[in-house]
Amino acid sequence: MHVARLVAITELRNVPPDIRPFVDFRAAVEDRKVEETEQVAILNIDTTTCYIPVFLKDPPSVAQLEEELERQDAKLTADSKEALARHLRA
């Protein structure tokens, strides 16, 4: 199982250009219109260049996020889960 680690919680406009395609792809998959001021959490799968954005406007619950990561054979680190729990629904 891979490890997913929180690397940033930031406004969309501050997401680095090399990570922005992951955010744009996720927004398209979710059929979501995003604004540059919207908050997004960025997860990284350790030892990869794979990033998973989590939109914090109408966010998933921690349980939903963990289920999604599990389908991708990944698990949140304890410290990342704690930090995200403050921003996600219980």
C-alpha positions in Angstrom: 0.0 0.0 0.0 1.2 3.5 -0.9 1.4 6.4 1.5 -0.5 9.6 0.9 0.9 12.7 2.5 -0.6 16.2 2.7 1.8 18.6 1.1 -0.2 21.8 1.1 -3.5 23.5 1.8 -3.6 26.6 -0.3 -5.7 28.7 -2.7 -6.0 27.4 -6.2 -4.1 30.4 -7.6 -1.0 29.4 -5.5 -0.8 25.8 -6.7 2.5 25.3 -8.6 2.3 25.0 -12.4 3.5 21.4 -12.4 0.7 20.3 -10.0 -2.0 22.4 -11.6 -2.9 19.8 -14.3 -3.8 17.3 -11.5 -6.2 20.0 -10.1 -7.7 20.8 -13.5 -8.2 17.1 -14.3 -9.9 16.5 -10.9 -12.2 19.5 -11.4 -13.2 18.2 -14.8 -13.9 14.7 -13.5 -16.0 16.2 -10.7 -17.7 18.6 -13.2 -16.7 21.4 -10.8 -16.3 25.1 -11.6 -13.4 26.3 -9.5 -12.4 29.8 -8.6 -8.8 30.9 -8.1 -9.5 31.8 -4.5 -10.9 28.4 -3.6 -9.0 26.3 -1.1 -7.5 23.0 -2.1 -5.6 20.4 -0.2 -2.8 18.7 -2.2 -1.9 15.1 -1.4 1.2 13.4 -2.7 1.7 9.6 -3.1 5.1 9.1 -1.6 7.9 8.2 -4.0 5.8 9.3 -7.0 4.9 12.4 -8.8 1.2 11.6 -8.4 -0.8 14.4 -6.7 -4.4 14.1 -5.5 -6.2 17.4 -5.0 -9.1 17.6 -2.5 -11.4 20.6 -3.0 -12.3 22.1 0.4 -15.4 23.8 -0.8 -18.0 21.1 -0.2 -15.3 18.7 0.9 -15.7 14.9 1.3 -15.7 13.4 4.7 -12.5 11.9 6.1 -14.1 8.5 5.6 -15.0 9.2 2.0 -11.4 10.4 1.3 -9.9 7.3 2.9 -12.2 5.1 0.8 -11.2 6.9 -2.4 -7.5 6.6 -1.5 -7.9 2.9 -0.6 -9.3 2.3 -4.2 -6.0 3.7 -5.4 -4.0 1.5 -3.0 -3.0 4.4 -0.8 -3.5 5.4 2.9 -3.2 8.8 4.6 -0.4 9.3 7.1 -1.7 10.0 10.6 -0.4 13.6 10.6 -2.0 14.2 7.2 -5.3 12.8 8.4 -5.2 15.0 11.5 -4.5 18.1 9.5 -7.2 17.3 6.9 -9.8 16.4 9.5 -9.8 20.1 10.6 -10.9 21.0 7.0 -13.1 18.1 6.0 -16.5 17.0 7.3 -16.3 14.4 10.0 
